[in-house]
Amino acid sequence: MNNKQIIDYKLHIEINPEIRFGKPCIINTRISVYDVLGWFASGMSQEEILEDFPQLTKENILACFAYSADRERRLKIAV
Protein backbone atom coordinates (compact mmCIF):
# COMPACT_ATOMS: atom_id res chain seq x y z
CA MET A 1 0.00 0.00 0.00
CA ASN A 2 1.34 3.45 -0.80
CA ASN A 3 1.06 6.66 1.20
CA LYS A 4 -0.90 8.65 -1.38
CA GLN A 5 -3.79 10.63 0.00
CA ILE A 6 -7.33 9.90 -1.17
CA ILE A 7 -8.78 12.82 -3.11
CA ASP A 8 -11.63 14.80 -1.54
CA TYR A 9 -14.26 14.44 -4.24
CA LYS A 10 -16.41 17.15 -2.63
CA LEU A 11 -13.92 19.71 -3.96
CA HIS A 12 -14.58 18.52 -7.53
CA ILE A 13 -18.15 17.19 -7.69
CA GLU A 14 -21.45 18.88 -7.02
CA ILE A 15 -25.11 17.98 -7.23
CA ASN A 16 -27.24 20.81 -8.57
CA PRO A 17 -30.87 20.13 -9.50
CA GLU A 18 -30.52 22.74 -12.29
CA ILE A 19 -27.69 20.82 -14.00
CA ARG A 20 -28.24 17.42 -15.65
CA PHE A 21 -31.36 16.80 -13.55
CA GLY A 22 -29.34 16.69 -10.32
CA LYS A 23 -26.81 14.08 -11.39
CA PRO A 24 -23.43 14.46 -9.67
CA CYS A 25 -21.24 16.52 -12.04
CA ILE A 26 -17.76 17.95 -12.16
CA ILE A 27 -17.99 21.50 -10.80
CA ASN A 28 -18.33 24.18 -13.50
CA THR A 29 -19.13 21.58 -16.19
CA ARG A 30 -22.09 19.53 -17.33
CA ILE A 31 -19.95 16.37 -17.28
CA SER A 32 -21.40 13.81 -14.87
CA VAL A 33 -19.62 11.17 -12.83
CA TYR A 34 -21.62 8.65 -14.87
CA ASP A 35 -20.17 10.09 -18.09
CA VAL A 36 -16.58 9.72 -16.88
CA LEU A 37 -17.09 6.19 -15.56
CA GLY A 38 -18.88 5.24 -18.77
CA TRP A 39 -15.96 6.46 -20.87
CA PHE A 40 -13.59 4.29 -18.87
CA ALA A 41 -15.97 1.32 -19.15
CA SER A 42 -16.03 1.75 -22.92
CA GLY A 43 -12.24 1.47 -23.04
CA MET A 44 -11.09 5.10 -23.12
CA SER A 45 -7.87 5.85 -21.28
CA GLN A 46 -7.39 8.76 -18.90
CA GLU A 47 -5.23 10.46 -21.52
CA GLU A 48 -7.94 10.09 -24.18
CA ILE A 49 -10.57 11.54 -21.86
CA LEU A 50 -8.35 14.50 -20.97
CA GLU A 51 -7.61 15.08 -24.66
CA ASP A 52 -11.30 14.94 -25.66
CA PHE A 53 -12.45 17.02 -22.66
CA PRO A 54 -9.73 19.58 -21.90
CA GLN A 55 -11.89 21.22 -19.21
CA LEU A 56 -11.25 18.13 -17.06
CA THR A 57 -8.20 17.48 -14.91
CA LYS A 58 -6.66 14.27 -13.60
CA GLU A 59 -7.97 15.26 -10.17
CA ASN A 60 -11.51 15.55 -11.59
CA ILE A 61 -11.27 12.01 -12.93
CA LEU A 62 -9.90 10.65 -9.66
CA ALA A 63 -12.73 12.47 -7.84
CA CYS A 64 -15.25 10.53 -9.95
CA PHE A 65 -13.72 7.26 -8.78
CA ALA A 66 -13.60 8.47 -5.17
CA TYR A 67 -17.25 9.55 -5.35
CA SER A 68 -18.28 6.20 -6.82
CA ALA A 69 -16.29 4.25 -4.22
CA ASP A 70 -17.83 6.28 -1.40
CA ARG A 71 -21.32 5.70 -2.77
CA GLU A 72 -20.68 1.98 -3.09
CA ARG A 73 -19.42 1.87 0.49
CA ARG A 74 -22.62 3.56 1.71
CA LEU A 75 -25.03 1.23 -0.11
CA LYS A 76 -27.11 -0.94 2.14
CA ILE A 77 -27.71 -4.48 1.09
CA ALA A 78 -31.39 -5.30 0.74
CA VAL A 79 -32.25 -8.53 2.50
C-alpha positions as CSV (number, residue, x, y, z in Angstrom):
1,M,0.0,0.0,0.0
2,N,1.3,3.5,-0.8
3,N,1.1,6.7,1.2
4,K,-0.9,8.6,-1.4
5,Q,-3.8,10.6,0.0
6,I,-7.3,9.9,-1.2
7,I,-8.8,12.8,-3.1
8,D,-11.6,14.8,-1.5
9,Y,-14.3,14.4,-4.2
10,K,-16.4,17.2,-2.6
11,L,-13.9,19.7,-4.0
12,H,-14.6,18.5,-7.5
13,I,-18.1,17.2,-7.7
14,E,-21.5,18.9,-7.0
15,I,-25.1,18.0,-7.2
16,N,-27.2,20.8,-8.6
17,P,-30.9,20.1,-9.5
18,E,-30.5,22.7,-12.3
19,I,-27.7,20.8,-14.0
20,R,-28.2,17.4,-15.6
21,F,-31.4,16.8,-13.5
22,G,-29.3,16.7,-10.3
23,K,-26.8,14.1,-11.4
24,P,-23.4,14.5,-9.7
25,C,-21.2,16.5,-12.0
26,I,-17.8,17.9,-12.2
27,I,-18.0,21.5,-10.8
28,N,-18.3,24.2,-13.5
29,T,-19.1,21.6,-16.2
30,R,-22.1,19.5,-17.3
31,I,-19.9,16.4,-17.3
32,S,-21.4,13.8,-14.9
33,V,-19.6,11.2,-12.8
34,Y,-21.6,8.6,-14.9
35,D,-20.2,10.1,-18.1
36,V,-16.6,9.7,-16.9
37,L,-17.1,6.2,-15.6
38,G,-18.9,5.2,-18.8
39,W,-16.0,6.5,-20.9
40,F,-13.6,4.3,-18.9
41,A,-16.0,1.3,-19.1
42,S,-16.0,1.8,-22.9
43,G,-12.2,1.5,-23.0
44,M,-11.1,5.1,-23.1
45,S,-7.9,5.9,-21.3
46,Q,-7.4,8.8,-18.9
47,E,-5.2,10.5,-21.5
48,E,-7.9,10.1,-24.2
49,I,-10.6,11.5,-21.9
50,L,-8.4,14.5,-21.0
51,E,-7.6,15.1,-24.7
52,D,-11.3,14.9,-25.7
53,F,-12.5,17.0,-22.7
54,P,-9.7,19.6,-21.9
55,Q,-11.9,21.2,-19.2
56,L,-11.3,18.1,-17.1
57,T,-8.2,17.5,-14.9
58,K,-6.7,14.3,-13.6
59,E,-8.0,15.3,-10.2
60,N,-11.5,15.5,-11.6
61,I,-11.3,12.0,-12.9
62,L,-9.9,10.7,-9.7
63,A,-12.7,12.5,-7.8
64,C,-15.3,10.5,-10.0
65,F,-13.7,7.3,-8.8
66,A,-13.6,8.5,-5.2
67,Y,-17.3,9.6,-5.4
68,S,-18.3,6.2,-6.8
69,A,-16.3,4.2,-4.2
70,D,-17.8,6.3,-1.4
71,R,-21.3,5.7,-2.8
72,E,-20.7,2.0,-3.1
73,R,-19.4,1.9,0.5
74,R,-22.6,3.6,1.7
75,L,-25.0,1.2,-0.1
76,K,-27.1,-0.9,2.1
77,I,-27.7,-4.5,1.1
78,A,-31.4,-5.3,0.7
79,V,-32.2,-8.5,2.5
